[in-house]
């Protein structure tokens, strides 16, 4: 596809940003992203991606009230930007169904609250060869990991290297400091833009941790696939699809 004159005008500001190209914008408009979780960081990521012109956004969110708010927001947005196609799946997380549709998307965003679900999602993305932009939020602390099959360790292998040996057994509370959610969702949107538009540097083997209270920021590099792992190791040995 090529940008119309109307689209060139609509995305003029971001096309003037160094590193952003018409080809990158075309990839964004053709992109398809699945967001699991529509609250907190997930809602922020959705907002930022719709504004940048990510063509097809699908959010899976079990809470009907959250879904209704998202639908209202994007009904208004669609009247401003007709390029965006938006869909809500208002169901409990069904991993068999998620597995059956995940290959339809270019990338998946993890805005889940349940840590066991995060691990399942990591496994599925490795199996289906789909990038996963993971986040984990606990109070004022958060982490971001842009996992890319064949280039990255899976979440199960990455967390111990990043010093996260224990994860909550119960879902983390959806309510958190809104400023932290804004940071996390915006960062996930940026990583998504970079991967889908093929701009900037996203190696896929870097894990970021940030403590907003202490200001401590850590980067863990070299998180390559482990060949003895049935998830990331197997993914690294698969031929390109």
Backbone as a ProteinNet text record, in pm:
[ID]
protein_1_A
[PRIMARY]
XXXXXXXXXXXXXXXXXXXXXXXXXXXXXXXXXXXXXXXXXXXXXXXXXXXXXXXXXXXXXXXXXXXXXXXXXXXXXXXXXXXXXXXXXXXXXXXXXXXXXXXXXXXXXXXXXXXXXXXXXXXXXXXXXXXXXXXXXXXXXXXXXXXXXXXXXXXXXXXXXXXXXXXXXXXXXXXXXXXXXXXXXXXXXXXXXXXXXXXXXXXXXXXXXXXXXXXXXXXXXXXXXXXXXXXXXXXXXXXXX
[TERTIARY]
83.4	0	87.5	33.4	103.7	11.7	71.2	-6.3	-78.9	-207.2	-283.5	-244.6	-285.2	-257.9	-322.2	-441.4	-510.4	-430.2	-373.4	-293.9	-161.3	-101	21.2	-3.8	-120.6	-156.9	-187.3	-257.8	-297.8	-176.3	-73.8	42.9	165.1	139.8	248.9	344.6	290.9	376	469.3	417.6	505.2	598.9	558.4	647.2	765.2	752.1	861.9	962	930.4	1020.6	1136.6	1261.6	1376.6	1362.8	1385.2	1374	1242.7	1138.9	1009.2	1002.4	955.6	952	811.9	789.9	662.3	643	752.6	742.6	703.5	758.9	723.4	577.9	526.6	386.4	295.4	336.4	258.2	251.1	363.5	364.3	273.5	272.6	182.7	37.1	2	-137	-179.9	-84.6	-115.4	-102.7	-54	-25.8	-149.6	-132.2	-238.9	-181.2	-237.9	-184.9	-296.3	-264.2	-356.3	-309.1	-399.1	-368.8	-450.5	-382.2	-451	-455.7	-575.5	-594.8	-620.2	-738.3	-776.4	-771.6	-714.6	-703.4	-558	-534.4	-398.2	-313.4	-198.5	-103.4	-164.3	-252.8	-316.8	-397.3	-472.7	-552.8	-463.9	-352.8	-259.8	-195	-153.3	-93	-191.8	-317.1	-419.5	-435.5	-441.2	-458.4	-343.1	-220.6	-103.6	-91.7	-126.3	-116.5	-223.8	-341.5	-446.3	-408.5	-345.7	-307.1	-196.9	-110	0.1	-42.1	-163.1	-213.6	-188	-187	-175.2	-308	-305.2	-426.2	-534.3	-497.6	-597.3	-559.2	-644.1	-621.1	-732.3	-693.5	-789.4	-753.7	-849.9	-825.5	-913.6	-852.4	-925.6	-934.3	-1056.5	-1077.7	-1204.9	-1195.5	-1312.8	-1415.7	-1374.3	-1462.9	-1552.3	-1682	-1777.2	-1777.6	-1763.5	-1762.4	-1640	-1526.2	-1404.9	-1422.1	-1477	-1497.5	-1590.7	-1695.5	-1790.1	-1720.3	-1634.8	-1560.6	-1466	-1399.4	-1307	-1382.7	-1499.1	-1577.9	-1623	-1663.7	-1704.9	-1588.7	-1472.5	-1354.4	-1317.4	-1322.2	-1276.2	-1383.7	-1507.1	-1611.7	-1588.5	-1550.7	-1518.8	-1392.3	-1293.5	-1166.8	-1182.5	-1267.8	-1286.9	-1346.3	-1424.1	-1480.8	-1374.5	-1264.2	-1153.5	-1053.1	-1023.2	-924.9	-986.6	-1033.2	-1098.4	-1001.5	-871.5	-773.6	-774.9	-824	-811.8	-931.7	-902.1	-1004.3	-986.8	-1096.2	-1088.6	-1189	-1144.3	-1232.3	-1209.4	-1318.7	-1312.6	-1358.7	-1286	-1330	-1360.1	-1488.3	-1531.3	-1561.7	-1455.2	-1466.7	-1357.5	-1379.7	-1271.5	-1157.8	-1036.3	-922.8	-930.9	-941.7	-951.7	-824.3	-730.9	-599.3	-602.9	-697.4	-710.2	-754.9	-848.1	-894.7	-786.5	-716.9	-607.4	-501.2	-469.8	-371.8	-417.1	-547.6	-598.6	-597.4	-592.5	-598.7	-467.7	-372.8	-254.8	-172.7	-176.2	-99.6	-157.3	-278.4	-339.6	-278.9	-199.3	-147.9	3.6	50.4	193.9	266.6	192.5	254.1	146.6	187.4	95.6	149.3	60.2	95.7	39.1	125.7	87.7	54.9	-75.6	-120.8	-202.6	-163.7	-233.5	-196.3	-284.9	-259.9	-210	-243	-211.4	-77.5	15.9	149.4	154.1	71.8	69.9	20.3	-73.1	-121.7	-11.2	73	185.2	279.2	304.5	391.8	328.9	199.9	131	139.3	118.3	124.6	264.6	367.3	504.9	525.9	476.9	490.8	423.8	301.7	227.4	295.8	347.9	414.7	541.6	613	729.7	688.3	582.8	536.4	487.7	416.2	356.9	447.1	567.3	664	608.6	555.8	500.9	568	614	674.8	574.8	627.8	547	610.2	532.4	580.9	523.7	607.1	567.3	586.1	497.8	518.8	474.5	536.5	495	501.6	396.6	389.4	358.9	439.7	414.1	436.9	328.2	340.6	411	525.5	603.1	709.4	716.8	818.8	755.7	831.7	781.9	897.5	864.2	962.9	900.9	986.7	946.3	1039.8	982.8	1064.1	998.5	1068	1017.6	1074.9	1003.6	1049.1	1021.9	1127.1	1112.4	1161.9	1072.4	1113.9	1231.6	1320.5	1444.6	1556.8	1522	1622.1	1626.8	1519	1504.3	1486	1527.1	1487.6	1338.3	1271.8	1131.7	1121.6	1002	982.4	1027.5	1005	1044.7	1196.5	1271.2	1417.6	1471.4	1400.7	1449.7	1436.5	1326.7	1300.9	1409.7	1457	1562.9	1691	1725.4	1845.2	1831.5	1706.7	1680.1	1658.8	1683.3	1672	1530.1	1440.3	1300.7	1278	1308.6	1298.8	1161.6	1088.3	955.9	855.1	741.9	634.4	510.9	420.5	300.9	218.9	171.1	86.1	-54.5	-96.1	-228.5	-214.7	-321.6	-315.8	-280.9	-194.1	-161.2	-280.7	-302.5	-419.7	-420.3	-538.3	-549.5	-525.4	-565.9	-546.5	-401.5	-342	-204.3	-190.9	-71.3	-49.7	-66.6	-158.1	-188.8	-67.6	18.7	138.8	230.2	237	317.7	257	124.3	57	80.8	81.5	107.1	246.5	345.4	481.7	491	432.6	443.1	371.8	247.2	171.5	236.2	290.3	357.6	482.9	556.9	678.4	642	536.7	493.5	451.2	385.2	345.1	467.7	569.6	691.2	758.9	772.6	834.4	754	622	535.2	555.7	560.2	581.6	714.2	818.8	950.8	950.3	884.2	884	796.8	676	583.9	632.4	679.8	724.9	868.8	938.2	1077.5	1166	1154.4	1237.5	1310.9	1425.6	1498.4	1560.7	1608	1679.2	1595.7	1556	1489.1	1556.1	1658.2	1735.2	1656.9	1567.9	1490.2	1557.2	1679.3	1746.2	1782.4	1703.5	1725.6	1600.5	1620.4	1513.1	1533.1	1429.3	1439.9	1361.3	1423.3	1356.9	1372.5	1263.9	1268.4	1190.8	1253.4	1188.8	1164.2	1038.4	1005.4	1032.5	1032.9	1058.8	1206.7	1290.9	1434.8	1503	1437.4	1499.4	1598.8	1604.5	1700	1651.6	1740.8	1709.1	1812.5	1766	1856.3	1822.6	1926.7	1910.8	1987.6	1920.2	1984.3	1995.3	2119.6	2144.4	2186.4	2186.6	2232.8	2132.9	2003.2	1900.4	1862.2	1959	1938.1	1866.1	1808.9	1740.2	1831.7	1778.7	1852.7	1821	1922.6	1898.7	1843.7	1856.7	1800.5	1657.4	1600.3	1463.7	1364.8	1257.6	1159.9	1081.8	1087.6	1013.8	1104.4	1192.5	1276.6	1382.1	1432.6	1531.3	1472.7	1351.5	1285.1	1251.3	1207.5	1172.7	1294.2	1411.5	1532.9	1577.5	1535.2	1576.6	1477.1	1360	1259.3	1299.3	1268.4	1294.4	1204	1247.3	1166.9	1038.2	926.1	794.8	762.1
-118.7	0	124.4	234.6	361.6	464.1	564.4	663.3	757.4	782.4	879.9	1020.9	1120.2	1258.7	1291	1233.1	1255.2	1195.7	1077.5	1013.2	1085.9	1134.6	1213	1335.7	1395.1	1511.6	1470	1357.6	1311.6	1276.9	1215.5	1170.3	1259.6	1380.9	1472.4	1493.1	1512.4	1541.6	1426.5	1302.8	1191.6	1155	1181.8	1155.7	1253	1363.3	1458.9	1423.1	1321.6	1278.8	1199.8	1232.3	1156.2	1007.1	924.9	780.2	724.5	806.9	761.8	786.5	687.9	696.7	667.1	699.2	665.3	513.8	442.1	295.5	243.3	305.9	266.2	293.6	407.5	440.6	344.1	304.5	206.9	73.8	32.9	-91.2	-80.7	35.9	56.2	44.3	107	103	-38.5	-118.6	-258.1	-352.1	-299.9	-383.4	-432.8	-548	-607.9	-646.4	-589.5	-611.8	-659.7	-759.9	-813	-766.7	-703.7	-657.9	-742.2	-813.5	-893.6	-814.5	-763.4	-679.7	-535.9	-484.2	-350.4	-243.6	-276	-175.9	-133.5	-27.4	14.7	36.5	-31.6	-15.7	-55	-154.4	-196.5	-85.5	-11.4	99.1	210	236.4	340.8	300.2	173.8	126.2	137.7	99.1	109.7	253.2	345.8	486.5	536.7	506.6	553.4	489.5	363.7	294.9	341.8	371.9	423.6	561.2	642	776.1	775.1	673	668.1	601.9	542.2	483.5	335.3	261.8	115.6	61.9	2.4	-23.7	-107.6	-222	-311.9	-342.2	-300.9	-322.2	-410.2	-520.3	-610.3	-622	-594.7	-606.8	-717.4	-803.7	-912	-873.6	-850.6	-804.2	-867.2	-941.5	-1009	-915.7	-800.6	-711.7	-632.2	-653.8	-589.4	-437.6	-387.2	-242.3	-177.8	-243.3	-192.8	-192.4	-299.6	-310.3	-201	-171.6	-67.1	68.9	98.3	224	230.5	119.8	115.8	136	72.6	86.5	230.7	296.5	436.4	523.7	500.6	579.7	564.2	441.8	418.9	445.2	449.9	495.9	642.9	719.7	860.7	875.8	792	802.4	764.9	665.6	620.7	730	818.1	928.2	1030.3	1030.6	1121.7	1055.5	928.5	856	728	731.3	614.3	501.4	525	420.7	306.6	333.2	236.6	142.4	13	-88.8	-141.8	-145.2	-179.9	-289.1	-385.8	-496.3	-531.4	-558.2	-604.4	-749.2	-829.4	-964.6	-964.8	-966.5	-956.8	-1097.6	-1171.8	-1309	-1334.4	-1437.3	-1483.8	-1535.6	-1527.7	-1571.5	-1721.7	-1757.7	-1896.6	-1925.7	-2000.2	-2015.2	-2098.6	-2190.1	-2265.3	-2172.3	-2083	-1989	-1887.3	-1838.9	-1744.6	-1810.3	-1935.9	-2007.7	-2016.9	-2032.2	-2049	-1919.4	-1802.5	-1675.9	-1597.9	-1637.9	-1554.7	-1532.9	-1630.2	-1617.1	-1512.8	-1465.5	-1362.5	-1224.4	-1212	-1082.1	-1073.3	-949.9	-926.4	-924.3	-896.3	-878	-885.4	-925.2	-934.9	-848.7	-774.7	-694.6	-760.3	-781.1	-843.4	-734.8	-715.1	-625.7	-705.7	-831.4	-922.9	-896.2	-936.1	-922.1	-1053.1	-1164.3	-1296.5	-1345.6	-1374.7	-1413	-1547.8	-1641.1	-1769.9	-1753.3	-1660.4	-1631.3	-1569.7	-1486.8	-1426.7	-1535.5	-1637.4	-1745.6	-1824.9	-1852	-1922.7	-1842.1	-1710.9	-1625.2	-1626.3	-1622.5	-1631.8	-1761.8	-1872.4	-2002.1	-2001.1	-1944.3	-1943.3	-1856.9	-1741.4	-1652.8	-1717.1	-1790.2	-1863.6	-1970.1	-2042.8	-2150.6	-2097.5	-1983.5	-1928.7	-1825.4	-1804.2	-1712.6	-1570.9	-1520.4	-1385.3	-1304.5	-1182.3	-1098.3	-1069.9	-1061	-1031.2	-913.9	-809.3	-696.9	-715.3	-768.2	-801.7	-683.2	-672	-579.6	-647.3	-607.2	-650.9	-531.7	-506.7	-389	-432.6	-384	-405.7	-273.9	-206	-76.4	25.2	74.6	173.8	109.8	-22.1	-90.5	-156	-158	-226.5	-278.8	-367.5	-418.9	-426.1	-418	-426.1	-522.9	-609.9	-705.5	-725.2	-683.5	-702.5	-833.4	-941	-1075.7	-1107.3	-1151.5	-1188.5	-1331.2	-1422.5	-1561	-1569.3	-1663.3	-1687.8	-1593.2	-1479.9	-1383.1	-1370	-1409.6	-1381.1	-1508	-1498.6	-1600	-1583.4	-1693	-1684.3	-1619.2	-1585.3	-1516.7	-1603.5	-1733.9	-1824.1	-1823.5	-1808	-1806.5	-1667.6	-1562.7	-1425.5	-1375.6	-1409.7	-1353.5	-1386.9	-1511.2	-1538.6	-1460.6	-1442.3	-1366.5	-1221	-1169.5	-1031.3	-1019.6	-1127.6	-1123.1	-1136.5	-1185.9	-1205.3	-1355.6	-1411.4	-1555.9	-1598.9	-1504.4	-1536.3	-1437.9	-1489.7	-1404	-1427.1	-1329.6	-1345.4	-1467	-1542.9	-1657.5	-1613.1	-1498.4	-1444.3	-1329	-1298.1	-1184	-1055.9	-973.3	-844.8	-751.7	-660.8	-572.9	-488.9	-476.2	-395.7	-248.9	-206	-67.7	-42	56.7	92	242.9	294.8	437.4	468.3	557.6	581.9	632.2	710.3	759.8	644.6	539.1	422.5	350.3	333.4	270.1	347.6	481.2	564.3	536.9	528.7	500.2	364.8	263.4	126.9	113.8	162.3	150.8	227.1	346.4	423.9	351.6	290.8	218.3	95.9	25.2	-88.9	-44.3	69.9	121.8	154.8	215.2	249.2	123.3	21.1	-103.2	-165.8	-157.4	-210.7	-135.5	-3.7	78.8	41.2	26.5	-5.8	-140.2	-239.3	-372.8	-376	-321.2	-327.3	-240.2	-118.2	-26.4	-52.3	-140.9	-175.3	-51.2	23.4	141.9	128.6	194.2	193.1	58.6	43.9	-76.3	-153.2	-272.9	-364.7	-500.2	-524.1	-647.1	-769.8	-750.5	-863.2	-939.9	-901.5	-974	-881.7	-773.2	-678.7	-668.2	-671.7	-670.4	-546.6	-462.6	-336.8	-342.4	-295.2	-284.1	-141.3	-88.9	48.2	57.2	119.5	146.7	296.9	337.2	479.5	551	478.4	541.8	572	474.9	493.8	556.5	548.4	597	498.5	377.2	276.5	215.5	214.4	164.5	59.2	-58.2	-167.3	-221.9	-258.5	-325	-456.2	-563.9	-695.2	-734.7	-751.2	-778.3	-923.4	-963.4	-1097.8	-1207.3	-1172.8	-1274	-1347.5	-1425.6	-1502.9	-1633.7	-1700.4	-1826.8	-1930.1	-2003.9	-2113.2	-2241.2	-2305	-2420.6	-2541.2	-2542.2	-2652.2	-2624.3	-2509.3	-2473.2	-2523.2	-2590.5	-2640.8	-2530.1	-2406.1	-2295.3	-2208.4	-2130.4	-2042.2	-2120	-2230.6	-2311.4	-2376.9	-2431.1	-2493.5	-2390	-2271.5	-2165.4	-2122.8	-2115.6	-2071.4	-2170.8	-2297.1	-2399.5	-2418.8	-2355.7	-2371.2	-2291.3	-2341.8	-2262.9	-2142.5	-2037.2	-1916.4	-1947.9	-1890.8	-1913.9	-1800.8
0	0	0	-48.1	-43.5	20.9	82.7	155.9	60.6	89.7	12.8	57.3	-19.2	19.9	154.8	177.6	305.3	420.9	398.6	503.5	525.4	419.5	434.4	521.4	503.6	584.2	727.7	744.1	877.6	964.1	904.5	980	957.6	916.2	883.2	999.9	1121.2	1236.2	1267.4	1269.5	1304	1189.6	1064.6	952.4	950.2	1020.8	1027.9	1137.1	1218	1325.4	1264.8	1299.5	1248.3	1278.6	1178.1	1194.4	1145.1	1138.8	1089.3	938.8	864.9	719	667.1	541.2	478.5	476.9	451.6	451	588.9	693.4	828.4	858.6	811.6	832.9	758	638.7	562.6	635.9	697.6	775.2	896.6	960.8	1075	1032.2	922.7	875.4	838.4	792.3	756.8	875.3	989.6	1104.7	1177.6	1244	1324.6	1460.3	1565.9	1701.1	1793.3	1874.8	1975.8	2112.9	2189.2	2324.7	2422.2	2510.4	2611.3	2741.5	2774	2891.5	2849.9	2887.7	2842.7	2949.7	3067.7	3174	3188.5	3265.8	3298	3174.3	3171.6	3061.6	2927.7	2928.2	2803.2	2739.9	2822.8	2771.3	2716	2784.9	2739.3	2607.3	2596.4	2471.7	2356.4	2379.6	2275.6	2226.4	2319.9	2284.7	2199.4	2242.2	2168.6	2031.4	2020.5	1891.8	1794.8	1845.3	1756	1703.7	1787.9	1746.5	1640.7	1646.4	1550.7	1419	1415.9	1292.5	1277.7	1390.5	1383.7	1331.9	1214.1	1137	1202.5	1262.3	1321.3	1465.9	1558	1699.7	1756.7	1817.9	1881.8	2029.4	2116.7	2260	2316.3	2396.3	2464.4	2611	2658.5	2795.7	2852.1	2963.8	3020.2	3084.6	3133.9	3208.4	3113	3121.4	3029.2	3043.2	3165.7	3185.8	3121.2	3134	3069.9	2918.9	2866.2	2721.7	2671.1	2746.4	2705.4	2697.8	2795.9	2794.4	2675.3	2647	2532.3	2402.4	2389.1	2266.3	2245	2352.9	2341.3	2295.7	2356	2323.4	2176.6	2127.3	1990.9	1886.3	1926.2	1834.8	1802.3	1904.9	1884.5	1800.7	1829.5	1758.3	1611.1	1582.5	1444.9	1357.4	1418.3	1341.7	1301.9	1376.1	1346.2	1252.9	1276.6	1196.4	1140.8	1016.8	958.2	923	938.6	906.7	1007.5	1130.1	1238.8	1242.6	1244.4	1265.1	1407.4	1480.7	1621.2	1655.4	1737.1	1776.4	1922.1	1994.3	2133.7	2141.8	2216.3	2248.7	2398.4	2432.4	2571.7	2623.8	2654.2	2703.7	2805.9	2888.2	2973.9	2884.9	2935.7	2855.5	2831	2705.1	2660.3	2580.7	2641.5	2579.1	2452.8	2442.2	2316.9	2203.6	2234.6	2133.1	2099.9	2202.4	2178.1	2090.3	2119	2037.6	1891.4	1870.4	1734.6	1653	1720.6	1646.6	1649	1730.8	1753.6	1626.7	1535.8	1411.7	1317	1345.2	1261.6	1286.4	1393.7	1434.7	1413.4	1394.9	1378.4	1512.5	1619.4	1750.9	1858.5	1979.3	2093.1	2206.9	2272.3	2388.9	2514.1	2612.4	2739.2	2840.4	2865.2	2972.4	3072.7	3092.2	3181.5	3327.4	3417.8	3561.2	3622.4	3560.3	3615.2	3559.6	3650	3605.9	3537	3579.6	3510.3	3367	3347.5	3212	3127	3189	3116.3	3063	3144.8	3101.5	2986	2997.3	2889	2760.4	2770	2651.9	2590.9	2675	2625.4	2548.2	2604.4	2537.9	2400.1	2395.2	2269.2	2164	2206.7	2111.8	2056.8	2141	2092.9	1992.4	2025.4	1937.8	1803.1	1805.9	1684.2	1615.3	1669.7	1609.5	1598.3	1708.8	1712	1824	1794.2	1898.5	2010.6	2131.9	2249.9	2323.6	2348	2428.2	2568.2	2655.7	2793.5	2885.9	2983.9	3095	3223.5	3332.3	3464.5	3556.9	3632.5	3718.4	3861.4	3955.6	4097.7	4169.4	4203.8	4270.4	4182	4230.9	4157	4067.7	4066.1	3986.9	3865.3	3756.9	3637.8	3553.8	3461.9	3367.6	3228.9	3128.4	2988.1	2917.7	2834.8	2758.6	2622.8	2516.5	2380.2	2326.5	2349.8	2316.1	2169.5	2100.6	1960.5	1940	1903.3	1880.7	1784.2	1809.8	1736.9	1779.3	1843	1887.4	2039.6	2107.7	2250.6	2332.4	2458.1	2555.3	2583.4	2616.9	2655.4	2793	2833	2961.2	3078.5	3069	3178.5	3198.1	3088.5	3097.2	3129	3083.5	3100.2	3243.7	3310.5	3443.4	3545.7	3556	3654.9	3627	3499.1	3463.9	3509.9	3503.4	3543.9	3694.5	3767.1	3912.4	3963.7	3879.3	3921	3931.3	4047.8	4067.4	4116.4	4176.9	4227.2	4169.4	4128	4077	4162.7	4167.9	4251.3	4209.7	4308.2	4278	4240.5	4292.1	4261.3	4163.4	4087.1	3995.3	4070.5	4010.1	4071.6	4057.2	4154.4	4147.6	4020.5	3958.5	3836.6	3866.7	3988.5	4025.9	4065.1	4004	4035.4	4020.5	4039.8	4020.4	3872.4	3840.1	3698.6	3621.9	3688.1	3621.2	3580.3	3664.4	3630.4	3510.6	3510.7	3396.9	3267.9	3279.5	3161.6	3106	3195.9	3152.5	3083.3	3147	3095.9	2961.1	2953.5	2829.2	2714.7	2744.7	2640.8	2591.9	2684.8	2647.5	2562.1	2600.8	2520.6	2380.5	2371.2	2240.7	2156.2	2218.3	2144.5	2090.8	2175.1	2129.1	2016	2026.3	1921.4	1791.2	1798.7	1679.2	1613.5	1692.8	1638.8	1566	1625.4	1565.2	1440.3	1448.4	1334.9	1218.6	1250.2	1145.2	1101.8	1172.8	1142.8	1146.3	1257	1276.6	1409.9	1420.5	1545.8	1577.1	1699.6	1743.3	1844.1	1805.1	1897.5	1881.7	1964.3	1950.3	1995.8	2092.9	2142	2253.8	2291.3	2400.8	2515.5	2531.8	2640.1	2727.3	2856.8	2955.4	3042.7	3054.9	3126.2	3258.5	3365.8	3495.6	3547.1	3603.9	3654.9	3785.1	3884.8	4012.2	4019	4009.2	4003.4	4135.1	4246.7	4376.3	4396.6	4369.5	4390.8	4270.4	4153.2	4030.5	3972	4027.4	3980.6	3849.3	3751.3	3617.9	3580	3538.6	3503.3	3365.8	3292	3163.2	3168.7	3135.1	3130.1	2982.6	2935.3	2794.3	2773.7	2649.5	2614.4	2644	2646.9	2676.2	2547	2498.1	2375.9	2408.2	2306.7	2331.6	2396.3	2490.7	2553.5	2478.2	2426.7	2340	2414.8	2548.7	2625.6	2670.7	2628	2666.7	2560.8	2603	2504.9	2436	2487.7	2426.7	2339.8	2402	2320.7	2243.1	2299.8	2228.8	2105.8	2120.3	2006.2	1899.9	1944.2	1849.2	1767.4	1831.4	1761.9	1656.6	1670.1	1574.1	1460.7	1471.7	1366.3	1242.9	1122.7	1001.5	997.9	927.9	916.9	844.3	898.9	836.9	741.8
[MASK]
+++++++++++++++++++++++++++++++++++++++++++++++++++++++++++++++++++++++++++++++++++++++++++++++++++++++++++++++++++++++++++++++++++++++++++++++++++++++++++++++++++++++++++++++++++++++++++++++++++++++++++++++++++++++++++++++++++++++++++++++++

